[in-house]
């Protein structure tokens, strides 16, 4: 039975998809390689040939999460820098809202500490780079104050990450108001006040 199940598809991908479904529904604490092997219909040793341990499987899920987040951020129109900065914030919060348990796994650090999985660190940095490039572009076009790029990017990331965490933990109003709230808070970073959010920067 195990051999038949194994040959009917890509076990690596099967395990990945099944584990992702479990994380989405129950969180990463529900992941067990032994239980996952039973669900797929293969032996535990067969699964260990693809994933060294539970943590390596969770790392792969987090990597795919960062890759998806990066694609969402890259999809934001960059023609207008100010709109791009707000769009990045909206895309970031939307991803967290759509994938709350995966988002917690990606950024929690409890199960996957930084430095333990180089490919995961690289995937996180690749997503972060989109934010940094957008901030740099906005600064060059005068939408952000003259300040160290690292400082501005950290401020922008802290803002959207904090907003995302508050959103998925249920501390903010309902989902109908979250996009407006995310846009308004991002505008505060850009302009210092919501009233100026639709104005062009002063020459």
C-alpha positions as CSV (number, residue, x, y, z in Angstrom):
1,X,0.0,0.0,0.0
2,X,2.8,2.4,0.9
3,X,4.6,1.6,-2.2
4,X,1.5,2.1,-4.4
5,X,0.8,5.5,-2.8
6,X,4.4,6.5,-3.3
7,X,4.4,5.7,-7.0
8,X,1.1,7.5,-7.6
9,X,2.6,10.9,-7.3
10,X,5.4,13.1,-6.1
11,X,5.7,12.3,-2.4
12,X,7.6,15.5,-1.6
13,X,4.8,17.6,-3.1
14,X,2.0,15.5,-1.6
15,X,3.5,15.9,1.9
16,X,4.0,19.6,1.4
17,X,0.4,20.2,0.3
18,X,-1.0,18.0,3.0
19,X,1.1,19.7,5.7
20,X,0.2,23.1,4.4
21,X,-3.5,22.2,4.7
22,X,-2.9,21.1,8.3
23,X,-1.1,24.2,9.2
24,X,-3.8,26.4,7.7
25,X,-6.5,24.6,9.6
26,X,-4.8,23.7,12.9
27,X,-1.5,25.5,13.1
28,X,2.1,24.2,13.0
29,X,1.8,22.4,16.3
30,X,-0.5,19.8,14.7
31,X,2.3,18.7,12.3
32,X,3.7,15.2,12.9
33,X,5.7,13.3,10.2
34,X,4.4,10.0,11.5
35,X,0.8,11.1,11.3
36,X,1.4,12.8,8.0
37,X,2.8,9.6,6.5
38,X,-0.3,7.7,7.6
39,X,-2.6,10.3,6.0
40,X,-0.7,10.1,2.7
41,X,-0.5,6.3,2.8
42,X,3.3,5.8,2.9
43,X,5.7,4.5,5.5
44,X,7.4,7.0,7.8
45,X,10.9,6.1,6.5
46,X,9.7,7.0,2.9
47,X,8.7,10.4,4.1
48,X,12.0,10.9,6.0
49,X,13.8,10.4,2.6
50,X,12.3,13.8,1.6
51,X,12.2,15.6,5.0
52,X,14.9,15.0,7.5
53,X,12.6,15.9,10.4
54,X,9.5,17.8,11.4
55,X,11.4,21.1,11.5
56,X,12.8,20.7,8.0
57,X,9.2,20.2,6.7
58,X,8.0,23.3,8.5
59,X,10.9,25.2,7.1
60,X,9.9,24.3,3.6
61,X,6.3,25.5,4.3
62,X,7.7,28.8,5.5
63,X,9.9,29.1,2.5
64,X,6.9,28.7,0.2
65,X,5.1,31.2,2.3
66,X,7.8,33.8,1.8
67,X,7.9,33.0,-1.9
68,X,4.1,33.6,-2.2
69,X,4.4,36.8,-0.1
70,X,7.2,38.1,-2.4
71,X,5.0,37.4,-5.5
72,X,2.1,39.4,-3.9
73,X,4.5,42.3,-3.2
74,X,6.0,42.2,-6.7
75,X,2.5,42.4,-8.1
76,X,2.0,45.9,-6.7
77,X,2.2,48.6,-9.4
78,X,5.4,50.6,-9.0
79,X,4.6,53.4,-11.4
80,X,3.6,55.8,-8.7
81,X,5.9,55.5,-5.7
82,X,3.4,56.7,-3.1
83,X,0.6,54.4,-4.3
84,X,3.2,51.6,-4.4
85,X,4.2,52.1,-0.8
86,X,0.5,52.0,0.3
87,X,-0.1,49.0,-2.0
88,X,2.8,47.1,-0.4
89,X,1.3,47.7,3.0
90,X,-2.1,46.5,1.8
91,X,-0.6,43.4,0.1
92,X,1.4,42.5,3.2
93,X,-1.6,42.7,5.5
94,X,-3.8,40.9,3.1
95,X,-1.4,38.0,2.9
96,X,-1.3,37.7,6.7
97,X,-5.1,37.9,6.9
98,X,-5.5,35.1,4.2
99,X,-2.8,32.9,5.7
100,X,-2.7,33.6,9.5
101,X,-1.3,30.3,10.7
102,X,1.3,30.2,7.9
103,X,2.2,33.8,8.7
104,X,2.8,33.0,12.3
105,X,5.0,30.1,11.3
106,X,7.0,32.3,9.0
107,X,7.7,35.1,11.5
108,X,7.3,33.5,14.9
109,X,10.9,32.3,15.3
110,X,9.7,29.8,18.0
111,X,9.9,26.7,15.7
112,X,12.2,28.1,13.1
113,X,14.9,30.3,14.7
114,X,16.9,32.6,12.4
115,X,20.0,31.0,11.1
116,X,18.9,27.4,11.5
117,X,17.7,27.1,7.8
118,X,19.7,29.2,5.3
119,X,17.2,28.8,2.5
120,X,14.5,30.0,4.7
121,X,16.6,33.1,5.7
122,X,17.2,33.7,2.0
123,X,13.5,33.5,1.1
124,X,12.7,36.0,3.9
125,X,15.3,38.4,2.7
126,X,14.0,38.1,-0.9
127,X,10.5,39.2,0.3
128,X,12.0,41.9,2.4
129,X,14.0,43.2,-0.5
130,X,10.8,44.1,-2.4
131,X,9.8,46.3,0.5
132,X,13.2,47.9,0.7
133,X,13.4,48.6,-3.0
134,X,9.9,50.2,-2.8
135,X,11.0,52.4,0.1
136,X,14.2,53.4,-1.7
137,X,12.2,54.3,-4.8
138,X,9.8,56.4,-2.7
139,X,12.7,58.2,-1.0
140,X,14.4,59.0,-4.3
141,X,11.1,60.6,-5.6
142,X,10.6,62.7,-2.4
143,X,7.8,60.7,-0.9
144,X,9.8,60.0,2.2
145,X,12.0,62.1,4.4
146,X,15.8,62.1,4.0
147,X,16.9,59.4,6.4
148,X,18.9,56.2,6.3
149,X,17.2,53.6,4.1
150,X,17.6,50.9,6.7
151,X,15.8,53.1,9.2
152,X,12.9,53.9,6.9
153,X,12.5,50.3,5.8
154,X,12.5,49.1,9.4
155,X,9.8,51.6,10.2
156,X,7.7,50.6,7.2
157,X,8.2,46.9,8.0
158,X,7.4,47.4,11.7
159,X,4.2,49.2,10.8
160,X,2.8,46.6,8.4
161,X,4.0,43.7,10.5
162,X,2.4,45.1,13.7
163,X,-0.8,45.8,11.8
164,X,-0.8,42.3,10.4
165,X,-0.3,40.7,13.8
166,X,-3.1,42.8,15.3
167,X,-5.3,41.9,12.4
168,X,-4.9,38.1,12.6
169,X,-5.1,38.2,16.4
170,X,-8.5,39.8,16.1
171,X,-7.6,43.1,17.8
172,X,-8.8,45.3,15.0
173,X,-12.3,46.0,13.5
174,X,-13.9,43.6,11.0
175,X,-12.3,42.7,7.7
176,X,-14.5,45.2,5.8
177,X,-12.6,48.1,7.5
178,X,-9.1,46.6,7.5
179,X,-8.0,47.7,4.0
180,X,-9.0,51.3,4.8
181,X,-7.2,51.1,8.1
182,X,-4.1,49.7,6.5
183,X,-4.1,52.4,3.8
184,X,-4.7,55.1,6.4
185,X,-1.9,54.0,8.7
186,X,0.5,53.6,5.8
187,X,-0.4,57.1,4.8
188,X,0.6,58.4,8.2
189,X,4.1,57.0,7.7
190,X,4.3,58.8,4.4
191,X,2.7,62.1,5.2
192,X,2.5,62.5,8.9
193,X,-1.3,63.0,8.7
194,X,-4.2,61.4,6.9
195,X,-5.4,64.8,5.5
196,X,-2.3,65.0,3.3
197,X,-2.6,61.4,2.1
198,X,-3.9,62.4,-1.3
199,X,-1.6,65.3,-2.0
200,X,1.6,65.3,-4.0
201,X,4.8,66.0,-2.1
202,X,5.8,69.6,-1.8
203,X,8.6,70.4,-4.2
